Amino acid sequence: MKKSLVLGLLTFSVFSAGTALPQQTNPSASAKLETIFQAAEMPFVKLGADHYKAVVSIDTNESDSFQVFLQTIGNDPNDVDLQIMQMVFFLGELPKGAAPPNSLVKQINEWNSNLSRGSVFILEGVILYQSSAWLSKSDATTLTNDALVGHFTSEKLRKEVELYLKQ
Protein backbone atom coordinates (compact mmCIF):
# COMPACT_ATOMS: atom_id res chain seq x y z
CA MET A 1 0.00 0.00 0.00
CA LYS A 2 2.79 2.43 0.93
CA LYS A 3 4.61 1.68 -2.34
CA SER A 4 1.43 2.37 -4.34
CA LEU A 5 0.90 5.64 -2.51
CA VAL A 6 4.48 6.76 -3.20
CA LEU A 7 4.22 5.77 -6.86
CA GLY A 8 0.86 7.52 -7.00
CA LEU A 9 2.26 10.70 -5.51
CA LEU A 10 5.17 10.70 -7.92
CA THR A 11 2.90 9.92 -10.83
CA PHE A 12 0.38 12.61 -10.09
CA SER A 13 3.02 15.27 -9.58
CA VAL A 14 4.38 14.39 -13.00
CA PHE A 15 0.87 13.91 -14.41
CA SER A 16 -0.26 17.38 -13.37
CA ALA A 17 2.97 19.31 -13.76
CA GLY A 18 4.18 17.70 -16.97
CA THR A 19 7.76 17.46 -15.71
CA ALA A 20 10.09 14.54 -15.27
CA LEU A 21 10.75 12.64 -12.08
CA PRO A 22 14.03 13.43 -10.32
CA GLN A 23 15.28 9.88 -11.02
CA GLN A 24 15.29 9.67 -14.80
CA THR A 25 15.79 6.48 -16.72
CA ASN A 26 18.54 5.82 -19.18
CA PRO A 27 17.85 7.47 -22.59
CA SER A 28 17.86 4.00 -24.16
CA ALA A 29 14.68 3.25 -22.15
CA SER A 30 12.89 6.10 -23.93
CA ALA A 31 14.13 4.85 -27.28
CA LYS A 32 12.94 1.32 -26.47
CA LEU A 33 9.49 2.54 -25.40
CA GLU A 34 9.14 4.68 -28.53
CA THR A 35 10.11 1.68 -30.68
CA ILE A 36 7.45 -0.40 -28.89
CA PHE A 37 4.80 2.31 -29.44
CA GLN A 38 5.68 2.39 -33.14
CA ALA A 39 5.65 -1.40 -33.50
CA ALA A 40 2.24 -1.49 -31.78
CA GLU A 41 1.05 1.26 -34.16
CA MET A 42 -0.06 3.15 -31.06
CA PRO A 43 -0.15 6.95 -31.47
CA PHE A 44 1.92 8.73 -28.84
CA VAL A 45 3.45 12.08 -28.04
CA LYS A 46 6.39 12.72 -25.74
CA LEU A 47 5.35 15.19 -23.03
CA GLY A 48 8.71 15.38 -21.30
CA ALA A 49 11.67 13.28 -20.33
CA ASP A 50 10.35 9.78 -19.56
CA HIS A 51 6.71 10.95 -19.92
CA TYR A 52 4.35 10.10 -22.78
CA LYS A 53 0.70 10.36 -23.72
CA ALA A 54 -0.61 7.51 -25.87
CA VAL A 55 -3.90 6.32 -27.34
CA VAL A 56 -5.18 2.77 -27.43
CA SER A 57 -7.92 2.04 -29.97
CA ILE A 58 -10.40 -0.73 -29.39
CA ASP A 59 -12.26 -0.36 -32.68
CA THR A 60 -12.98 2.46 -35.09
CA ASN A 61 -15.39 4.10 -32.65
CA GLU A 62 -13.63 3.62 -29.31
CA SER A 63 -10.28 4.76 -27.98
CA ASP A 64 -8.77 5.91 -24.70
CA SER A 65 -5.81 8.11 -23.93
CA PHE A 66 -3.46 7.37 -21.08
CA GLN A 67 -0.09 8.51 -19.86
CA VAL A 68 3.06 6.44 -19.55
CA PHE A 69 5.95 7.24 -17.23
CA LEU A 70 9.31 5.51 -17.38
CA GLN A 71 10.86 4.95 -13.98
CA THR A 72 13.77 3.05 -12.52
CA ILE A 73 13.51 1.08 -9.33
CA GLY A 74 16.65 1.66 -7.33
CA ASN A 75 19.50 4.07 -7.91
CA ASP A 76 20.99 2.82 -11.18
CA PRO A 77 19.21 4.25 -14.24
CA ASN A 78 21.36 1.99 -16.44
CA ASP A 79 19.98 -1.24 -14.94
CA VAL A 80 17.58 -2.22 -17.73
CA ASP A 81 16.14 -5.03 -15.59
CA LEU A 82 14.77 -2.49 -13.10
CA GLN A 83 13.15 -0.08 -15.57
CA ILE A 84 9.36 0.02 -15.48
CA MET A 85 6.68 1.76 -17.45
CA GLN A 86 3.73 3.00 -15.47
CA MET A 87 0.41 3.49 -17.28
CA VAL A 88 -1.99 6.01 -15.78
CA PHE A 89 -5.66 6.38 -16.72
CA PHE A 90 -7.91 9.26 -15.60
CA LEU A 91 -11.05 8.14 -13.73
CA GLY A 92 -12.60 11.37 -12.51
CA GLU A 93 -12.15 14.54 -10.53
CA LEU A 94 -13.67 15.74 -7.30
CA PRO A 95 -15.10 19.26 -7.19
CA LYS A 96 -12.37 21.79 -6.44
CA GLY A 97 -11.57 21.84 -2.73
CA ALA A 98 -13.90 18.94 -1.91
CA ALA A 99 -12.74 16.09 0.27
CA PRO A 100 -13.36 12.61 -1.11
CA PRO A 101 -16.48 11.05 0.36
CA ASN A 102 -15.73 8.36 2.96
CA SER A 103 -17.75 5.93 0.88
CA LEU A 104 -15.42 6.52 -2.10
CA VAL A 105 -12.31 6.06 0.04
CA LYS A 106 -13.77 2.81 1.37
CA GLN A 107 -14.59 1.70 -2.19
CA ILE A 108 -11.07 2.51 -3.42
CA ASN A 109 -9.62 0.38 -0.61
CA GLU A 110 -11.93 -2.45 -1.65
CA TRP A 111 -10.97 -2.11 -5.33
CA ASN A 112 -7.28 -2.09 -4.43
CA SER A 113 -7.74 -5.24 -2.38
CA ASN A 114 -9.52 -6.99 -5.25
CA LEU A 115 -7.94 -5.69 -8.46
CA SER A 116 -5.81 -8.38 -10.03
CA ARG A 117 -3.65 -5.66 -11.54
CA GLY A 118 -2.97 -2.01 -10.76
CA SER A 119 -4.45 0.33 -8.19
CA VAL A 120 -6.72 3.33 -7.79
CA PHE A 121 -5.70 6.44 -5.89
CA ILE A 122 -6.79 10.02 -5.31
CA LEU A 123 -4.34 12.87 -5.29
CA GLU A 124 -5.28 16.52 -5.15
CA GLY A 125 -8.85 15.69 -6.11
CA VAL A 126 -7.98 13.62 -9.19
CA ILE A 127 -8.89 9.94 -9.24
CA LEU A 128 -6.51 7.74 -11.23
CA TYR A 129 -5.97 4.10 -12.11
CA GLN A 130 -2.38 2.96 -12.61
CA SER A 131 -0.60 -0.24 -13.49
CA SER A 132 3.03 -0.99 -14.21
CA ALA A 133 5.03 -3.37 -16.37
CA TRP A 134 8.70 -4.20 -16.76
CA LEU A 135 10.08 -2.37 -19.79
CA SER A 136 12.61 -5.15 -20.48
CA LYS A 137 9.80 -7.71 -20.76
CA SER A 138 7.58 -5.52 -22.95
CA ASP A 139 7.05 -5.58 -26.68
CA ALA A 140 4.30 -4.36 -29.03
CA THR A 141 1.95 -7.20 -28.08
CA THR A 142 2.39 -6.85 -24.32
CA LEU A 143 2.09 -3.04 -24.51
CA THR A 144 -1.15 -3.36 -26.47
CA ASN A 145 -2.48 -5.97 -24.05
CA ASP A 146 -1.47 -3.88 -21.02
CA ALA A 147 -3.11 -0.79 -22.53
CA LEU A 148 -6.30 -2.76 -23.29
CA VAL A 149 -6.42 -4.14 -19.75
CA GLY A 150 -5.92 -0.59 -18.47
CA HIS A 151 -8.62 0.73 -20.77
CA PHE A 152 -11.26 -1.85 -19.87
CA THR A 153 -10.42 -1.67 -16.16
CA SER A 154 -10.53 2.13 -16.12
CA GLU A 155 -13.70 2.19 -18.24
CA LYS A 156 -15.47 0.04 -15.63
CA LEU A 157 -13.99 2.02 -12.74
CA ARG A 158 -14.95 5.37 -14.35
CA LYS A 159 -18.61 4.33 -14.35
CA GLU A 160 -18.40 3.37 -10.69
CA VAL A 161 -16.45 6.50 -9.70
CA GLU A 162 -19.06 8.64 -11.46
CA LEU A 163 -21.70 7.44 -9.00
CA TYR A 164 -19.61 8.76 -6.08
CA LEU A 165 -19.01 12.08 -7.80
CA LYS A 166 -22.76 12.65 -8.20
CA GLN A 167 -23.36 12.37 -4.44
Backbone bond lengths (Angstrom), bond angles and torsions (degrees), N, CA, C in turn:
res aa  C-N    CA-C-N  psi(-1)  N-CA   C-N-CA  omega(-1)  CA-C   N-CA-C  phi
1 M - - - 1.440 - - 1.521 110.24 -
2 K 1.347 117.10 -44.66 1.456 120.82 -178.90 1.526 110.14 -63.48
3 K 1.330 117.13 -40.50 1.461 121.34 179.26 1.520 110.03 -62.69
4 S 1.341 118.22 -42.64 1.455 121.62 178.47 1.511 111.32 -62.83
5 L 1.332 116.80 -40.26 1.452 120.71 179.96 1.523 110.22 -65.10
6 V 1.324 117.40 -43.05 1.464 120.70 179.55 1.517 109.81 -64.33
7 L 1.335 117.23 -46.87 1.462 120.19 177.74 1.516 110.42 -60.89
8 G 1.333 116.35 -39.85 1.456 120.67 178.57 1.511 111.87 -63.07
9 L 1.318 117.17 -43.27 1.458 120.83 179.28 1.522 110.78 -63.78
10 L 1.321 116.60 -44.60 1.453 120.11 178.09 1.519 110.61 -63.35
11 T 1.321 116.26 -44.05 1.449 120.82 -178.72 1.509 111.18 -62.01
12 F 1.322 117.11 -48.39 1.452 118.30 -175.94 1.515 111.28 -66.42
13 S 1.335 117.84 -37.11 1.462 117.95 179.25 1.522 109.92 -63.22
14 V 1.306 117.28 -36.53 1.457 120.99 175.95 1.519 109.35 -73.91
15 F 1.311 116.97 -42.28 1.466 123.19 -178.45 1.516 110.36 -56.89
16 S 1.342 117.03 -46.14 1.456 120.27 -175.38 1.519 112.57 -84.66
17 A 1.316 117.67 -32.85 1.456 119.41 -175.13 1.523 112.60 -91.28
18 G 1.337 116.97 -21.67 1.449 119.70 179.96 1.518 113.35 71.41
19 T 1.325 117.65 25.82 1.452 121.62 178.42 1.514 109.97 -117.09
20 A 1.306 115.75 167.28 1.463 120.14 -176.65 1.522 111.23 -83.43
21 L 1.316 114.48 157.23 1.452 121.00 173.99 1.523 109.22 -69.09
22 P 1.323 117.70 153.83 1.462 119.74 178.28 1.522 112.02 -58.31
23 Q 1.326 118.70 -39.56 1.460 123.17 179.62 1.521 108.47 -91.32
24 Q 1.316 117.43 95.48 1.446 120.80 -179.46 1.518 109.99 -84.95
25 T 1.326 114.45 155.81 1.456 119.13 177.03 1.521 109.16 -85.35
26 N 1.287 115.02 171.66 1.443 122.31 175.61 1.530 108.96 -64.73
27 P 1.341 119.32 140.34 1.472 120.61 179.76 1.528 113.52 -54.75
28 S 1.330 117.27 -26.69 1.468 119.12 178.98 1.531 111.06 -66.45
29 A 1.347 117.75 -25.35 1.466 120.50 176.87 1.526 110.03 -65.95
30 S 1.324 117.01 -41.79 1.465 120.64 177.05 1.521 110.34 -62.48
31 A 1.311 116.32 -44.12 1.466 120.35 179.41 1.524 110.37 -61.83
32 K 1.330 117.20 -42.34 1.473 120.50 178.95 1.522 110.65 -62.85
33 L 1.345 117.33 -46.17 1.454 120.12 -179.75 1.527 111.03 -62.13
34 E 1.318 117.70 -42.59 1.464 120.76 179.05 1.527 111.15 -63.19
35 T 1.317 116.77 -38.23 1.474 120.71 176.34 1.526 110.40 -63.79
36 I 1.324 116.75 -40.00 1.473 120.82 178.58 1.522 110.42 -66.20
37 F 1.334 117.54 -44.03 1.478 120.67 176.41 1.525 110.09 -55.96
38 Q 1.325 116.32 -47.05 1.466 120.82 -178.47 1.525 111.61 -63.93
39 A 1.325 116.83 -43.98 1.469 120.32 179.47 1.528 111.25 -64.29
40 A 1.322 116.86 -32.52 1.467 121.55 178.55 1.527 111.58 -81.63
41 E 1.342 116.10 -3.95 1.466 122.14 -176.35 1.525 110.56 53.87
42 M 1.334 114.37 41.64 1.461 122.35 -179.07 1.525 108.15 -104.02
43 P 1.341 117.97 116.64 1.463 119.49 178.67 1.529 110.78 -60.60
44 F 1.332 115.45 139.21 1.463 119.94 179.32 1.514 109.41 -151.02
45 V 1.308 115.58 159.70 1.455 122.52 172.89 1.523 106.67 -137.77
46 K 1.313 115.82 140.15 1.459 120.85 178.27 1.522 107.65 -85.39
47 L 1.338 116.36 122.08 1.458 121.92 -178.14 1.523 112.16 -93.71
48 G 1.298 116.85 -19.88 1.459 122.67 -178.96 1.510 108.09 177.72
49 A 1.306 115.60 -179.17 1.459 119.29 178.01 1.527 108.95 -57.82
50 D 1.305 117.09 124.51 1.468 122.97 176.43 1.531 113.59 63.32
51 H 1.317 118.76 24.74 1.468 122.73 -175.58 1.527 109.09 -140.55
52 Y 1.333 115.61 122.82 1.462 121.77 -175.77 1.521 110.97 -132.05
53 K 1.308 115.08 156.00 1.467 122.01 168.67 1.524 104.95 -119.17
54 A 1.336 116.16 131.82 1.459 121.09 -177.65 1.522 109.50 -133.88
55 V 1.324 115.11 166.58 1.463 121.75 179.71 1.515 108.38 -129.44
56 V 1.327 115.13 129.66 1.461 120.72 173.50 1.526 106.82 -107.29
57 S 1.321 116.00 131.75 1.461 121.45 179.13 1.510 109.62 -107.46
58 I 1.321 115.00 133.12 1.453 120.79 -179.42 1.523 109.22 -93.41
59 D 1.301 116.68 -45.37 1.454 123.60 172.30 1.520 106.66 -151.84
60 T 1.317 117.24 -169.33 1.462 118.89 -176.08 1.523 113.35 -67.21
61 N 1.318 117.98 -17.52 1.461 120.79 -177.17 1.524 114.18 -110.36
62 E 1.312 118.32 0.73 1.465 119.74 -175.13 1.525 110.87 -138.80
63 S 1.326 114.65 129.15 1.459 120.26 175.62 1.521 108.24 -151.42
64 D 1.314 116.28 166.52 1.456 121.71 -178.64 1.515 107.76 -146.46
65 S 1.318 116.48 135.90 1.455 119.44 175.12 1.530 108.92 -96.00
66 F 1.295 115.27 152.04 1.453 121.82 179.27 1.514 107.56 -152.76
67 Q 1.315 115.76 165.57 1.454 119.45 178.65 1.519 109.77 -113.45
68 V 1.308 115.11 147.79 1.458 122.11 -179.73 1.527 107.89 -124.69
69 F 1.326 114.59 132.12 1.460 121.73 177.85 1.518 107.83 -120.36
70 L 1.316 116.20 131.80 1.461 120.73 172.83 1.517 107.73 -90.99
71 Q 1.309 115.76 134.11 1.458 121.13 179.57 1.514 108.77 -141.29
72 T 1.315 114.91 158.40 1.453 121.57 175.89 1.515 108.28 -117.73
73 I 1.305 115.83 131.05 1.457 120.47 173.48 1.518 106.44 -84.49
74 G 1.300 117.09 127.71 1.455 120.64 -178.50 1.516 110.87 97.10
75 N 1.321 115.01 -166.21 1.462 120.95 -173.19 1.516 114.78 -105.14
76 D 1.328 117.96 -2.02 1.463 119.97 -175.68 1.525 110.15 -109.05
77 P 1.336 118.08 100.77 1.460 120.07 -179.46 1.525 113.46 -67.11
78 N 1.332 117.50 -10.42 1.461 121.33 179.15 1.525 113.09 -90.65
79 D 1.319 117.48 -5.89 1.466 120.94 -179.90 1.523 108.50 -81.13
80 V 1.335 116.34 95.55 1.465 121.01 -174.87 1.526 112.48 -63.57
81 D 1.331 117.43 -22.67 1.462 120.21 179.55 1.520 112.49 -73.47
82 L 1.332 117.69 -15.38 1.467 121.06 -177.98 1.527 112.54 -111.98
83 Q 1.320 117.13 16.69 1.462 120.94 177.01 1.530 108.80 -91.48
84 I 1.316 115.45 132.22 1.462 120.06 179.16 1.515 109.92 -124.12
85 M 1.317 114.67 157.13 1.457 119.93 170.10 1.521 106.38 -116.02
86 Q 1.297 114.70 130.67 1.459 121.45 -178.35 1.520 108.07 -109.87
87 M 1.336 116.51 122.86 1.464 122.61 178.80 1.517 108.40 -99.03
88 V 1.336 116.11 131.91 1.455 121.51 -176.76 1.527 109.17 -126.40
89 F 1.338 115.19 126.79 1.457 122.54 179.58 1.527 109.52 -116.91
90 F 1.311 116.87 135.04 1.462 123.63 178.82 1.525 109.01 -75.88
91 L 1.343 116.95 132.32 1.466 121.42 178.46 1.527 112.78 -110.72
92 G 1.301 117.43 -31.94 1.456 120.00 -178.76 1.511 110.44 168.64
93 E 1.331 114.76 176.57 1.457 120.29 -179.13 1.514 109.71 -140.86
94 L 1.304 115.44 134.34 1.455 121.49 176.27 1.520 108.65 -74.63
95 P 1.331 117.87 154.14 1.468 119.19 174.51 1.530 109.56 -57.32
96 K 1.318 115.25 145.78 1.473 120.54 -177.11 1.525 110.86 -52.99
97 G 1.337 115.39 127.68 1.451 122.18 177.61 1.518 115.24 80.86
98 A 1.326 117.55 -4.81 1.471 120.68 -178.24 1.526 110.57 -82.29
99 A 1.308 115.16 141.38 1.462 120.86 173.55 1.531 108.24 -81.48
100 P 1.323 116.74 147.06 1.470 117.83 177.77 1.525 109.78 -65.35
101 P 1.332 116.70 138.06 1.458 118.93 176.78 1.532 110.46 -60.40
102 N 1.318 116.67 143.94 1.472 120.82 178.60 1.521 111.09 -56.69
103 S 1.320 116.50 -35.09 1.463 119.63 179.78 1.530 111.08 -64.72
104 L 1.340 117.59 -35.04 1.465 120.65 177.50 1.525 110.39 -70.30
105 V 1.317 117.19 -43.04 1.468 120.79 178.30 1.531 109.67 -59.48
106 K 1.316 116.27 -43.86 1.463 120.86 178.58 1.531 109.99 -62.35
107 Q 1.339 116.85 -42.19 1.461 120.91 179.81 1.528 111.20 -65.20
108 I 1.323 117.13 -40.70 1.475 120.56 178.51 1.522 110.07 -61.53
109 N 1.322 116.89 -42.69 1.475 119.92 176.91 1.525 110.79 -60.71
110 E 1.317 116.36 -39.90 1.466 119.70 178.31 1.529 110.71 -66.37
111 W 1.333 117.40 -46.30 1.470 120.05 177.11 1.518 110.16 -56.43
112 N 1.331 116.82 -47.76 1.464 120.17 -176.65 1.522 112.50 -65.31
113 S 1.314 117.15 -25.19 1.464 120.51 175.33 1.522 111.51 -77.47
114 N 1.331 116.82 -25.75 1.455 120.85 -173.15 1.522 115.55 -109.74
115 L 1.321 118.45 -16.40 1.465 119.74 179.55 1.522 109.30 -64.50
116 S 1.312 116.62 132.25 1.461 119.06 177.69 1.519 110.94 -75.73
117 R 1.322 115.70 -17.03 1.461 119.93 -177.98 1.521 109.44 -152.30
118 G 1.319 117.17 135.10 1.448 122.13 174.99 1.513 113.56 81.97
119 S 1.338 114.63 -174.95 1.457 120.48 179.87 1.519 109.97 -154.47
120 V 1.330 114.07 162.32 1.456 122.61 178.00 1.514 107.31 -112.75
121 F 1.314 117.18 141.10 1.455 120.55 176.55 1.523 109.78 -149.76
122 I 1.318 114.42 159.96 1.465 122.02 176.40 1.512 107.25 -117.60
123 L 1.307 116.15 133.17 1.450 120.60 175.32 1.520 108.18 -144.16
124 E 1.307 115.07 123.43 1.459 122.00 -179.94 1.531 111.68 52.13
125 G 1.318 115.64 40.22 1.452 121.39 175.31 1.512 115.81 83.12
126 V 1.316 118.51 -1.19 1.462 122.30 179.44 1.525 108.25 -104.07
127 I 1.322 115.29 133.20 1.459 121.79 -178.38 1.529 107.36 -104.46
128 L 1.337 115.88 124.80 1.462 121.53 -173.99 1.522 111.17 -130.82
129 Y 1.327 114.59 152.07 1.459 122.50 170.47 1.523 106.34 -113.82
130 Q 1.318 116.84 133.84 1.464 120.07 178.52 1.516 110.52 -134.29
131 S 1.318 114.62 148.41 1.465 120.49 169.14 1.524 107.29 -144.43
132 S 1.312 115.93 159.32 1.460 120.92 -175.75 1.518 110.51 -128.53
133 A 1.325 114.92 157.79 1.464 121.32 176.48 1.524 108.14 -146.23
134 W 1.312 115.95 152.39 1.460 120.94 176.18 1.520 108.79 -71.57
135 L 1.313 117.61 126.98 1.462 121.06 179.03 1.525 110.78 -64.04
136 S 1.328 117.34 -39.77 1.469 120.68 -177.23 1.530 112.64 -65.39
137 K 1.320 117.69 -22.00 1.462 121.36 -179.33 1.529 111.79 -99.26
138 S 1.330 116.98 3.06 1.458 121.19 -174.29 1.520 111.79 -97.62
139 D 1.316 114.15 147.73 1.457 122.46 172.53 1.529 106.44 -145.46
140 A 1.319 117.23 -173.42 1.470 120.69 -176.51 1.526 111.84 -58.81
141 T 1.317 117.23 -40.34 1.466 120.71 -178.82 1.523 111.14 -68.32
142 T 1.330 117.32 -46.96 1.468 118.94 -178.79 1.519 111.04 -67.85
143 L 1.341 118.35 -36.63 1.463 120.50 177.38 1.528 109.98 -62.55
144 T 1.311 116.56 -45.50 1.468 120.44 178.83 1.520 110.41 -61.69
145 N 1.325 116.76 -45.79 1.468 120.06 179.25 1.523 111.44 -63.25
146 D 1.338 117.55 -43.29 1.465 120.99 178.42 1.530 111.29 -62.84
147 A 1.331 116.44 -40.85 1.465 120.48 178.56 1.531 110.94 -66.75
148 L 1.330 117.17 -38.26 1.473 120.24 177.68 1.525 111.28 -67.01
149 V 1.321 116.79 -42.34 1.467 120.04 176.41 1.526 109.13 -60.64
150 G 1.325 116.80 -44.84 1.460 121.00 177.91 1.516 112.14 -61.36
151 H 1.324 116.05 -41.91 1.470 120.18 178.96 1.521 111.41 -62.69
152 F 1.321 116.80 -53.12 1.468 119.56 -175.95 1.529 111.41 -66.67
153 T 1.332 117.12 -36.66 1.461 120.01 176.83 1.523 110.23 -65.62
154 S 1.332 116.76 -47.82 1.463 119.47 -178.27 1.528 111.63 -68.82
155 E 1.320 117.49 -32.49 1.471 120.73 177.21 1.535 109.82 -61.14
156 K 1.322 116.29 -45.92 1.467 120.86 178.20 1.534 110.56 -65.51
157 L 1.320 116.32 -45.37 1.462 120.62 -179.09 1.532 111.67 -64.83
158 R 1.346 117.62 -37.62 1.473 120.96 178.22 1.520 111.44 -56.99
159 K 1.330 115.86 -43.23 1.469 120.53 179.76 1.527 110.51 -62.91
160 E 1.316 116.40 -40.01 1.456 120.24 -179.84 1.522 111.62 -73.19
161 V 1.339 116.93 -39.76 1.466 120.69 178.03 1.526 110.34 -62.75
162 E 1.320 116.01 -38.84 1.471 120.91 -179.58 1.528 112.12 -54.84
163 L 1.318 117.70 -37.01 1.457 121.21 178.79 1.529 111.40 -62.14
164 Y 1.335 116.48 -37.29 1.476 120.45 179.51 1.526 111.32 -74.14
165 L 1.317 116.75 -29.77 1.462 120.17 -179.03 1.526 112.01 -75.76
166 K 1.327 116.93 -21.02 1.457 121.37 178.92 1.528 112.65 -81.41
167 Q 1.319 116.59 -14.83 1.480 121.00 -177.14 1.500 111.93 -69.83
